[in-house]
C-alpha cells in the first residue's frame, strides 16, 4: 500500500512541471507565420490610414505662395498650372510696361509745365498786380513761400501775406517788395504747392505775363482772369497729373496681381496631381538558360 502511494506521488511530481509549462506557453504569444502576417496587415492598415489623414501634398503650398509673391505665375508653374502661370506673368509684364510708359510721360510733362511757369510767371508782376486788382491779394486763402536774401549770406523764408511788408527791414509798402523781387533778393520757393497755387487760384493770376493785356486797369471786375498763358499752363498740369494718376493705377494693379497670384498658387499646389499616361508599354527578353541559346525571343506588352 505504501509502495503504491509513493509511486503515485512521484508520478504527480514529474508531471507537474510539464503541466505548468504548458499553461504558461498557452498564455504567451506564439510568433507563428500566421500571427506575424496578421500583425503586419494590421500595422499596415493603421500606417496607411495615418498617411491618408496627414494631408501630404505633392507640391508644397508654402513654396508656391512665396514664388508667386515674388514673381506672379512662378508658383502656378511650380504647381503645374502653366496656362495660369502665363496669364499672371503676362499681367505682370503688361502692368510694368504701362506703368513705366505713363510714369515717364507724367514726369516729362511735369518738367515741361515747371519750365513754362518759371518762364511766364513772375513774383514782381504779381506784387504789382495786387496794387491794382482786387482779385490779386497777399491776404488770400492760399499762400506761397518766398526766400529773402538780406545780403549777409543767410537766407530767410516767409509766407507771403499782409504781414510780409512789416517783417522785412526797410520795407514800408508793396513798391519795396517789387524792388526786392526785381533785384533777386526775394524769390519764390518753388515747391509742388507753389506750382499748383499759381495756376489754380485767381489770387495769383496777376503774375502771368499776359495778365495786363487781357485785364487793363479799366476792365470790368467780373472779367475772367484765365489768360491764354495761364490756360496753357493749366492744361499742361492736367495732362501731367492724369498720366501720373494712370501710373499709380497700374502700380496698384501690379500689387494686386502679386497677391492674387500668390493665394491662387496655394490652391494650385494643393490640387496638384501628376499626369497619368494613357498608354504604357514594356519590352523584355525571353530567356531560358537551360538551352544552349539562352535568348529565345523578345516580348513587348502594351497596356491601354
Protein Blocks (a to p, Z undefined) as FASTA:
>chain_A
ZZmmmmmmmmmmmmmmmmmmmmmmmmpccddfklmmmmmmmmmmmmmmmmmmnopafbdf
klmmmmmmmmghjlmmmnopamlmmmmmmmmmmmmmmmmmmmmmmmmmmmmmmmmmmmmg
cfklmmmmmmmmmklcfklmbdcdddddehnopacdddddfklmmmpghiabfklmmmmm
mnopaccdddfklmmmmmmpmklmmmpmklmmmmcfkbcfklcfbdfklmmmmmmmmmmm
mmmmmmmmmmmmmmmmmmmmmmmmmmmmmmpccdddfbdcdddddddfkbmblblbdcdd
ddZZ
